[in-house]
Amino acid sequence: MYSLGWMYANGRGVARDDAYAATLFEMALAKGHVGAEKARSAVGEYTGVVPDCLLPRAADRGFAARDSWDTRKYLASLPEHKKKVVEMITTLAPRFSIEPRLALAIATTESNFDPGATSPKNAMGVMQLIPETASRFNVKDSYDPVQNIKGGLAYLRWLLAYYQGNVALAVAGYNAGEGAVDRYRGVPPYKETQNYVRRILAFFQRNDHPFDARVVAASPALQALKAAGQ
């Protein structure tokens, strides 16, 4: 990450891009690179935007086209106290092969980017993980924003694979659990879940997303829906 950031910061072998460099240096810093902090401060505002090489390979896997949404413009529109969490999400999401726009849609709907949020159902943190989901994805402290975001992204990646990139089903599973989605063979008839799915899709504006079929086998319910032509 540091070497690639240096290439973008200096225009060596690639077109110079300080925004890409800032993200790459931030990722190197998160991994403990001792020189990354100084390099990061030299390339300007951090936005979380990443070069194509860190995005899912759509051509190789039949994935959807890259989301061209302007992360930097969205970040600039936020109050200062939310920007750090949004920066974390936009940096971490590509590591889980998730487009930042979808990850941000989940986080803003779940907690409005509040690391200390707790729901009446004991869902915790930025991505509102219930204890069972936190344990399932190895989150030790759900109020630690980095752990929480990683756990939520890991679950979302799993759901996208389970529902083969169908965003509506994946986010319905995030809200109500994949068991409910499988049982109803689609978005469950819960008002909360249906409103949740509508809100996510209004923000993300697509119902398809890249997925890695190696993560988990497809949902049996999804196969039944396809067989029925739905």
Number of C-alpha atoms within 10 A of each C-alpha: 17 23 13 17 27 22 18 23 24 16 13 11 8 11 11 16 16 21 21 24 31 30 26 29 28 27 21 21 19 11 12 11 14 11 12 24 16 11 19 25 13 13 21 12 13 22 25 26 20 19 14 10 7 11 18 23 16 14 9 7 12 10 16 17 13 14 15 7 12 11 18 15 10 13 19 11 9 11 8 10 10 14 17 13 21 23 21 18 25 24 20 21 24 19 15 18 20 22 22 24 22 22 23 24 18 28 25 16 17 21 19 16 24 20 22 14 17 17 13 6 10 12 20 25 28 30 31 32 27 17 16 11 17 22 14 12 17 15 21 13 15 26 21 15 20 19 20 25 27 22 24 27 25 20 21 23 22 21 27 29 23 26 27 23 21 19 24 22 25 30 28 26 26 24 19 18 15 22 13 17 24 19 11 12 17 19 21 21 11 12 9 12 18 17 12 21 23 15 15 25 17 11 15 21 14 15 14 17 23 25 26 19 16 10 13 15 13 16 19 12 18 20 15 13 13 9 9 8 7 9
